[in-house]
């Protein structure tokens, strides 16, 4: 039997049983209702997620020896909690409320925790998040705290935390909202819908980070569904893991994954088999890049395009650099379009930038000193 929502939250949850007003920011369920597994009684728990921009990256393209219009960046960090996770969470939490869930729980390296906590708060549900102790960026951890989630630090890695969360969900009546929840992937596939709508067709390639492997699986679902309806074409799905956490590249689990890109520090991807299928069936691949390559791409995107993403987001861009330098785009047609999915906002991880070298000069409060500094 479902427990009562916490005091003061029930009226809000009840008010969200209808779609929000339609418009450019209607939220994903309202916009794509006919393409999602929802019914007339499904409540709409939304923070008006989705609708993230597809931003041209002309200077980044030029750095790769490509035409300025070739590369575009999907800025998923502009979702309400700062990451792509909100796409799946709006649907997962809506279905949890519809089913009378006692609460929602998840294991997380940070972004899922932030998103689950926010949408649970919106719905008036309890939320518990299991985090690997010492392995979560501060910007993500503080979000879970602020949304009043019950935060539990597990003395182990993400994979161990996920195993605990799965077992608890089976016993307690709480709903697991990791990417093992099929509604998460159904929501996340809408990113593909938006890209095709913006471009007028599918891109030729899509480069993206791969951690638990749900997102690449979801995008491939979305592209296939849209192509079946509109003959929009299909991209090659190019997924990239960090070298220290690359089980899909190695062909075996990684017991102790290590990478600066905490969001993809996962050694046993829950959707690994489906991700490999997406890469194979699309004519793409899944590869690995080093932390040095990830940080280089991370800095390049910020310096050349004004786009500050979290380190794990830059894994796909690092993979594109590797692919281009290896000659993978040597005979690119004039119509080539490549989309890089930047999964999270750079403010999610305020610590990593401070580990890098930056130039800071101190000058006196003097006009001549300033003029000299600007000349140098």
ABEGO torsion letter per residue (X at the ends): XBBBBBBGAAAAAAAAABBBBBEABAEAAAAAAAABBBBAABBBBBAGBEGBBBBBBAAAAAAAGBBAAABBBBBAAABAAGBAAAAAAAAAAAAAAAAGBAEBBBBBAGAAAAAAAAAAAAAGBBBBBBBBBGABBAAAAAAAAAAGBBBBBBBEBAAAAAAAAAAAAAAAGBBBABAABAAAAAAAAAAAAAAAAAAGBBBABBBBBBBAGAAAAAAAAAAAAAAAAAGAEBBBBBBBBBAABBAAAAGBBBABBBBABAAABBABBAAAAAAAAAAAAAGBBBBBBBAAAAAAAAAAAAAAAGBBBBAAAAAAAAAAAAAAAAGAAAABBAABBBBBBBABBAAABAAAAAABBBBBBBBBBBAAAAAAAAAX
